[in-house]
Amino acid sequence: MISIVMSADALAATRFAVSPLMQAGAVLHPHRPQATGRAGVPLRQVDGALRDRHLHLLSALRREIRGYAPDFMTPGAVTDGTPDLEAELHRVATTPAPVVARQMNRMFRTSSLRGQASTRARPGVRDFLECGERAFAQKAADELESFWRQSLAPLWPSVAAGIEADIEYRAGLIARSGLSAVLNSLHRDIAYGCGALHLESEHRIAVSGTTDLTLFPSAVAHSWLVSVDPWQERGIYLIYPTRRSHGPDRTAGGTDPLLGSVLGHSRSVLLAGLDLPRTTSQLADRHHLSPSTVSYHLSHLLRAGLVTRAREGSRVYYRRTVNAERMCGSRSASGDGVSRTRRDKAVGSAPQRAADHEGVVSA
């Protein structure tokens, strides 16, 4: 679990932003999940663009990044909030040399490929740094622009429209239900409670939210990505997938309001949280409830035939039944055998399962 403590000032400064380069970062990040049917750029298309346009620096970064990703390459939105690719590229190209050196040193420290040999046909990141940090920043900006023009420019009108529609929807939700409801609606693995933003992950990281949080909706991201500046010179950046335009509206807990009126809020939230098999402790951590409370509600859902349980070693995993899938509006209830098979295989492999859905933290 990644926990970001949000002070009152940080919450008050939370804002949405539109950034063309953040969309490129969501597509280029080496640890982003595979495409899941959303509109976007498939990984094979990303690899093809890098190869066809001879974008060797971006290719090397995708190979070598294992933890921290250089922040200067995704500078965020310009100050007036207007999407401006040229202004963002200028900020990348003119990044001060000491900042580039500091961030690249951190990237190398978190990379497991520090000793990887480069070749003439496949240069490494260090090869590009030999020309100096200023030339490195300019090269990064040039390749980002080339990639953006090739892969994202044709999609930008629809991507930008999706982003603006998502911001408009979240703004209305803030007006009706408050900022906490919005933070709880961003992604099924993101929850806000007890003064902190919690992102479900195999990592165990606590972050002090002493700076502001900027939310970047993305129509090309398949999961969330969070970037935390280790030097606290800028705020926290959180990319999340834009809301689908179809399907019923959900409450802050991610459940159908009608379902909540039948089962009660806590049980409907727990049922929605069983999109993958989970244990009592995982559900308690995810929904900020005590294990005894979760067990109490699960026992009622079990008797109602809405969940089943299966023991794997010392752990007991709960999952939704077919009837519950229909109630929650899941695709697997309408004959999606692939989704059901994935859930079956997920039992007993909880640590690996998280990697399919979690975002990536850069810190």
Buried (B, 14 or more C-beta within 10 A) or exposed (E): BBBBBBBEEBBEBBEBBBBBBBBBBBBBBBBBBEBEEEEBBEBEBBEEBBEEBEBBBBBBBBBBBBBBBBBBBBBBBBEEEEBBBEBBBEBBBEBEEEBBBBBBEBBBEBBEBEEBEBEEEEBBBBBBBEEEBBBBBBBBBBBBBBBBEBBBBEBBEEBBEBBBBBBEBBEEBBEEBEBBBBBBBBBBBBBBEEEBBBBBBEBEBEBEBEBBBBBBBBBBBBBBBBBBBEEEEBBBBBBBBBBEEEEEEBBBBBBBEEBBEEBEBBBBBBBBBBBBBBBBEBBBBBBEBEEEBBEEBBEBBBEBEBBBBEEEEEBBBBBBBBEBBEBBBBEBBEEEEEBBEBBEEBBBEBEEBBEEBBBBBBB
